[in-house]
């Protein structure tokens, strides 16, 4: 993106997990796992795009 237009508002963020700019209506909700309706596999090229991604969901 060229980012030629300055945003009218830049929120102040205290830390990387700061959610103070989101309404508590949303931040108080419990997250719900929503897997895709159809299972799919990624190609080797698509897998490479996530090479440094280290998150793994906890199922329990």
Helices and strands as residue ranges (DSSP letters): H 24-27, H 44-49
